[in-house]
Amino acid sequence: MSEEHAGGAAGPQEDDRPEARLERAVRAAEQALIEFEIAVETFRVEVENFSRLHHQKLGPMYSRLDELDALIAEAKAAESGDPEDLRRAQEARALVQPMPGVEELFHDWLGSEGLSPEASAMLTDQPVRPPERVRPSEEVRRIYRELVRQAHPDLAQEEAERERRDAFISRVNAAYARGDEAELRELSHEWAAGPAPAEPQLTEAEELYARLEWLARRKELLTVVAGDLEGSAIGSMLRMAPDDPDGLLNEIAEQLLAQVAEREAELAKLVG
């Protein structure tokens, strides 16, 4: 038996041409970029949702604190007559929005019979029910990821196909931002029934190099976007409790209510 046959039949060999290696590198870079974009978009939606809920629930409390600070500064200035105290009072007043009443302070925490259980619990030691979810559900996130992997514009080589995917992914992103599972499922069916994407025509090494360069630039841009999101006030706050943003919001609300009570007590002493 010859040495060639003794070794057994050789398995399929991977194409080792320079163009083939470059194409594999492009495919790997495309998939890595898509995963990165999914992560950035997911965090962007979480930041926007958390920012909206933060403003809705806590904005009136911040306004009330500003008003109380101004009243305290004005009371101190009236008592001392000191020019520096007067200046501080003017600066504090300039920061104030109209002072919210109880209804505004608790927004939708008011019911027909007064404070809702959530608002009442905030003023006692009772546990507080978490507010509405900030994050899309796990199923919504799963469908979103699958859609992006299938329909991402970066997988297209022809301009017409890229434009079609751009328009489709814009609708996917909007549905994801709303956490609309039904619409995402409809979009998934629509994509599956739509025209098949054109076959990529990566036959020239120059095209592959240009593609890699574009992917690298796109990743740099996304890195800047991700850095801005993470460095923002809301992004930094959200990163403190990525698994329980609702609990973090509750904790901040409790701290603000305690500060409101302290300021009101201080003002009561000043005005007698």
C-alpha positions in Angstrom: 0.0 0.0 0.0 1.4 3.4 -0.9 2.2 6.0 1.7 -0.5 8.2 0.2 -3.2 5.7 0.6 -1.9 4.6 4.1 -2.7 8.0 5.4 -6.3 7.8 4.4 -8.3 10.2 2.3 -7.6 13.8 2.9 -10.5 16.0 4.2 -11.7 19.1 2.4 -9.1 21.8 2.4 -9.9 25.4 3.2 -9.3 27.8 0.3 -6.0 29.5 1.2 -5.9 32.0 -1.6 -5.1 35.6 -0.5 -8.5 36.7 -1.7 -10.3 33.9 0.2 -8.5 34.7 3.4 -9.4 38.4 2.9 -13.0 37.5 2.3 -13.1 35.5 5.5 -11.7 38.5 7.4 -14.4 40.7 5.9 -17.1 38.3 7.0 -15.8 38.1 10.5 -15.4 41.9 10.7 -19.0 42.3 9.4 -20.4 40.0 12.1 -18.4 41.7 14.8 -19.6 45.1 13.8 -23.2 44.0 13.8 -22.9 42.6 17.3 -21.3 45.8 18.4 -24.1 47.9 16.8 -26.7 45.7 18.5 -25.0 46.4 21.9 -24.8 50.1 21.2 -28.4 50.4 20.1 -29.6 48.3 23.0 -27.8 50.6 25.5 -29.1 53.7 23.6 -32.7 52.6 24.0 -32.1 51.8 27.7 -30.6 55.3 28.2 -33.5 57.0 26.4 -36.2 55.0 28.3 -34.5 55.6 31.6 -34.0 59.3 30.9 -37.7 59.6 30.0 -38.8 57.8 33.2 -36.3 59.7 35.3 -37.7 63.0 34.1 -41.3 61.9 34.5 -40.9 60.6 38.0 -38.2 62.7 39.5 -38.3 66.0 37.6 -40.9 67.6 39.9 -38.9 66.6 42.9 -35.8 68.4 41.6 -38.0 71.4 40.9 -39.3 71.4 44.4 -35.8 71.2 45.8 -34.8 74.2 43.7 -37.7 76.2 44.9 -37.0 75.3 48.6 -33.3 76.3 48.1 -34.4 79.6 46.8 -36.9 80.3 49.6 -34.2 79.3 52.2 -31.6 81.6 50.6 -34.2 84.5 50.4 -35.1 84.0 54.1 -31.5 84.1 55.1 -30.8 87.2 53.0 -33.9 89.0 54.4 -32.7 88.3 57.9 -29.0 89.3 57.4 -29.3 92.0 54.8 -25.8 90.9 53.7 -25.0 91.7 50.0 -23.4 88.3 49.5 -26.6 86.6 50.9 -28.7 88.7 48.6 -26.5 87.6 45.6 -26.9 84.0 46.6 -30.7 84.4 46.9 -30.9 85.9 43.4 -28.8 83.1 41.9 -31.0 80.5 43.6 -34.2 82.1 42.4 -32.9 82.3 38.8 -32.6 78.5 38.8 -36.2 77.9 39.9 -39.0 76.6 37.7 -42.6 77.1 38.9 -43.1 75.2 42.2 -45.1 72.0 41.7 -48.0 71.1 44.0 -48.6 67.7 45.4 -50.4 66.6 42.2 -47.5 67.5 40.0 -45.0 66.1 42.5 -46.5 62.6 42.3 -47.8 62.8 38.7 -49.6 59.5 38.0 -49.1 58.3 41.5 -52.4 60.1 42.4 -55.7 58.2 42.3 -59.3 59.2 42.8 -58.9 58.8 46.6 -55.6 60.7 46.9 -52.1 59.4 46.9 -51.6 56.0 45.2 -50.1 53.1 47.2 -46.7 53.8 45.5 -46.7 57.5 46.5 -47.9 56.7 50.1 -45.2 54.1 50.4 -42.6 56.6 49.4 -43.5 58.6 52.6 -43.4 55.6 54.9 -41.2 52.6 55.4 -43.4 50.4 53.3 -41.8 48.7 50.2 -42.5 50.5 47.0 -43.7 48.8 43.8 -41.3 49.3 41.0 -42.5 51.7 38.3 -43.1 50.6 34.7 -40.3 48.6 33.1 -37.5 50.7 31.6 -36.1 47.9 29.4 -37.7 46.0 26.5 -38.5 42.5 27.4 -36.1 39.6 26.8 -38.3 38.3 24.0 -38.3 41.7 22.3 -34.6 41.9 22.6 -34.2 38.4 21.1 -36.4 39.2 18.1 -34.6 42.5 17.6 -31.2 40.8 17.6 -32.3 38.2 15.1 -33.8 40.8 12.8 -30.6 43.0 12.9 -28.4 40.0 12.2 -30.5 39.1 9.2 -31.3 42.5 7.7 -28.4 44.7 8.7 -27.4 47.1 5.9 -23.7 46.3 6.3 -24.4 42.9 4.8 -25.4 44.5 1.4 -23.0 45.2 -1.4 -25.4 46.8 -3.8 -26.6 50.4 -3.1 -30.3 49.6 -3.8 -30.2 46.6 -1.4 -28.4 48.8 1.3 -31.2 51.4 1.0 -33.9 48.8 1.3 -32.2 47.4 4.5 -31.7 50.9 5.9 -35.4 51.7 5.6 -36.3 48.3 7.1 -33.9 48.5 10.0 -35.2 52.0 10.8 -38.6 50.5 11.4 -37.1 47.7 13.4 -35.3 50.2 15.6 -38.4 52.2 16.2 -40.4 49.1 17.2 -37.6 48.1 19.5 -37.5 51.5 21.2 -41.2 51.1 22.0 -40.7 47.5 23.1 -43.5 46.5 20.7 -43.2 42.7 20.4 -46.2 42.3 18.1 -44.7 44.8 15.6 -41.3 43.1 15.7 -42.9 39.8 15.0 -44.7 41.3 12.0 -41.5 42.8 10.7 -39.8 39.4 11.1 -42.5 37.8 8.9 -42.2 40.6 6.4 -38.5 40.2 6.1 -38.8 36.4 5.7 -41.4 36.9 2.9 -39.5 39.8 1.2 -37.1 39.7 -1.8 -34.0 37.7 -1.2 -30.9 40.0 -0.9 -28.6 40.1 -3.9 -25.6 37.9 -3.8 -22.5 39.8 -2.8 -20.0 40.3 -5.6 -16.7 40.3 -3.8 -14.4 39.2 -6.5 -11.7 41.9 -6.4 -9.1 42.2 -3.6 -9.5 46.0 -3.9 -13.2 45.8 -3.0 -12.4 43.6 0.0 -9.7 46.0 1.3 -12.1 48.9 0.8 -14.8 47.0 2.7 -12.5 46.3 5.6 -11.5 50.0 5.8 -15.2 51.0 5.8 -15.9 48.5 8.6 -13.0 49.9 10.6 -14.2 53.5 10.2 -17.8 52.5 11.2 -16.5 50.8 14.3 -14.5 53.9 15.3 -17.7 56.0 14.9 -19.7 53.5 17.0 -17.0 53.6 19.7 -17.4 57.3 20.0 -21.2 57.0 20.2 -20.9 54.3 22.9 -18.5 56.5 24.8 -20.8 59.4 24.7 -23.7 57.3 25.9 -21.8 55.7 28.7 -20.3 59.1 29.8 -23.6 60.9 29.9 -25.3 61.6 33.2 -28.1 59.2 32.6 -25.8 56.6 31.1 -23.5 56.7 34.1 -26.4 56.4 36.4 -27.8 53.5 34.5 -24.5 51.7 34.6 -24.6 51.8 38.4 -27.5 49.3 38.3 -27.7 47.7 34.8 -29.7 44.8 36.1 -32.2 46.8 38.2 -32.7 50.3 36.7 -36.2 50.4 38.2 -34.8 49.8 41.7 -32.2 52.6 41.2 -35.0 55.0 40.2 -36.9 54.1 43.4 -33.8 54.6 45.5 -33.1 58.1 44.0 -36.8 59.1 44.5 -36.6 58.1 48.2 -33.4 60.2 48.6 -35.0 63.2 46.9 -38.1 63.0 49.1 -35.9 62.9 52.2 -34.1 66.0 50.9 -37.4 67.8 50.3 -38.4 67.0 53.9 -35.1 68.3 55.3 -35.4 71.6 53.3 -39.0 72.1 54.4 -38.0 71.7 58.0 -35.1 74.1 57.5 -37.4 76.7 55.9 -39.9 76.4 58.6 -37.3 77.3 61.2 -36.1 80.3 59.3 -39.6 81.8 58.7 -40.8 80.9 62.2 
